[in-house]
Amino acid sequence: MTAAVQPLPVTPASALVKKNATPAAAPPSTEQKRIPFSEQETYNLYKGVERFGIGQWARVLSEYAFHPKRRAGDLKDKWRNLNSSASAMAALAASASSTTNRSKTSAAEHDSIEDSF
């Protein structure tokens, strides 16, 4: 018994990749345009975290007024950015105050040091 030989399917020329062909244009981006937080939204975020705690982003989003396209992850990111900039400012203020709070040499101490040379 001999098996019947099946013919190979024919691929149309339009389906083949041509050498040196320019690539097709990329599909349009699905990313949304960035929507900056308003002062009211930032205030609402602070009030929501004060009321519900850190991590309750969906609850804060549902209880306070935010832009309709705002997501819970947006609130989390904003909170992280607010706190990282606040931490940086606090560290800067602490380092500035530590350099200005050095004990100053009194005039008498200055004179006695000067006399020792």
C-alpha positions as CSV (number, residue, x, y, z in Angstrom):
1,M,0.0,0.0,0.0
2,T,1.3,3.3,-1.0
3,A,0.4,6.6,0.8
4,A,-1.0,9.3,-1.4
5,V,1.3,12.2,-1.7
6,Q,-0.3,15.5,-0.7
7,P,0.8,18.6,-2.7
8,L,2.5,21.4,-0.7
9,P,0.4,24.5,-0.3
10,V,1.4,27.4,-2.5
11,T,2.2,30.7,-0.7
12,P,1.2,33.8,-2.7
13,A,4.0,36.2,-3.5
14,S,2.3,39.0,-1.5
15,A,2.7,37.0,1.7
16,L,6.5,36.7,1.3
17,V,8.9,39.2,2.9
18,K,10.8,41.1,0.3
19,K,14.4,41.9,0.8
20,N,15.2,45.6,1.5
21,A,11.6,46.4,2.2
22,T,10.8,49.3,4.5
23,P,9.2,48.2,7.7
24,A,5.5,49.0,8.2
25,A,4.7,52.0,10.4
26,A,4.3,51.2,14.1
27,P,0.8,51.1,15.4
28,P,-0.4,54.2,17.2
29,S,0.5,54.3,20.9
30,T,-2.2,53.2,23.3
31,E,-0.7,55.3,26.1
32,Q,-2.8,58.1,27.4
33,K,-1.5,61.7,27.5
34,R,-0.3,62.6,30.9
35,I,-2.8,64.6,32.9
36,P,-1.2,66.7,35.6
37,F,-2.8,66.7,39.1
38,S,-4.6,69.9,40.0
39,E,-4.2,71.5,43.4
40,Q,-7.6,70.3,44.4
41,E,-6.7,66.7,43.4
42,T,-3.5,66.9,45.5
43,Y,-5.5,68.2,48.4
44,N,-8.0,65.4,48.0
45,L,-5.2,62.9,47.9
46,Y,-3.8,64.2,51.2
47,K,-7.3,64.1,52.8
48,G,-7.9,60.6,51.5
49,V,-4.7,59.2,52.9
50,E,-5.3,61.0,56.2
51,R,-8.8,59.4,56.3
52,F,-8.1,55.9,54.9
53,G,-4.4,55.4,55.2
54,I,-1.6,54.7,52.7
55,G,-2.4,51.9,50.3
56,Q,-6.1,52.4,50.1
57,W,-5.8,54.1,46.7
58,A,-9.0,52.7,45.2
59,R,-11.0,53.8,48.2
60,V,-9.5,57.3,48.1
61,L,-10.3,57.4,44.4
62,S,-13.9,56.4,44.9
63,E,-14.6,58.8,47.8
64,Y,-12.9,62.0,46.6
65,A,-13.2,64.0,43.4
66,F,-10.5,63.2,40.8
67,H,-10.2,63.5,37.0
68,P,-12.4,60.8,35.4
69,K,-9.4,59.1,33.8
70,R,-7.4,59.0,37.0
71,R,-6.6,55.4,38.3
72,A,-5.6,54.1,41.7
73,G,-2.1,53.6,40.5
74,D,-1.9,57.3,39.5
75,L,-2.7,58.2,43.2
76,K,0.0,55.8,44.4
77,D,2.6,57.3,42.0
78,K,1.6,60.9,43.0
79,W,1.9,60.1,46.7
80,R,5.3,58.5,46.2
81,N,6.5,61.5,44.3
82,L,5.1,63.9,46.9
83,N,6.9,62.1,49.7
84,S,10.2,61.6,47.9
85,S,10.4,65.4,47.2
86,A,9.4,66.1,50.8
87,S,12.0,63.8,52.0
88,A,14.6,65.4,49.8
89,M,13.6,68.8,51.0
90,A,13.8,67.7,54.7
91,A,17.2,66.2,54.2
92,L,18.4,69.4,52.5
93,A,17.1,71.5,55.3
94,A,18.7,69.2,57.9
95,S,22.1,69.4,56.2
96,A,21.9,73.2,55.9
97,S,21.0,73.6,59.5
98,S,23.8,71.3,60.7
99,T,26.4,73.5,58.9
100,T,25.0,76.7,60.4
101,N,24.5,75.4,63.9
102,R,28.2,74.9,64.6
103,S,29.4,76.4,67.9
104,K,31.0,79.7,67.2
105,T,34.3,80.7,68.7
106,S,33.9,83.6,71.2
107,A,36.1,86.7,70.9
108,A,38.1,85.7,74.0
109,E,38.7,82.2,72.6
110,H,39.7,83.7,69.3
111,D,42.2,86.0,71.0
112,S,43.7,83.2,73.1
113,I,44.1,81.0,69.9
114,E,45.7,83.9,68.1
115,D,48.1,84.6,71.0
116,S,49.3,81.0,70.9
117,F,50.8,81.5,67.5
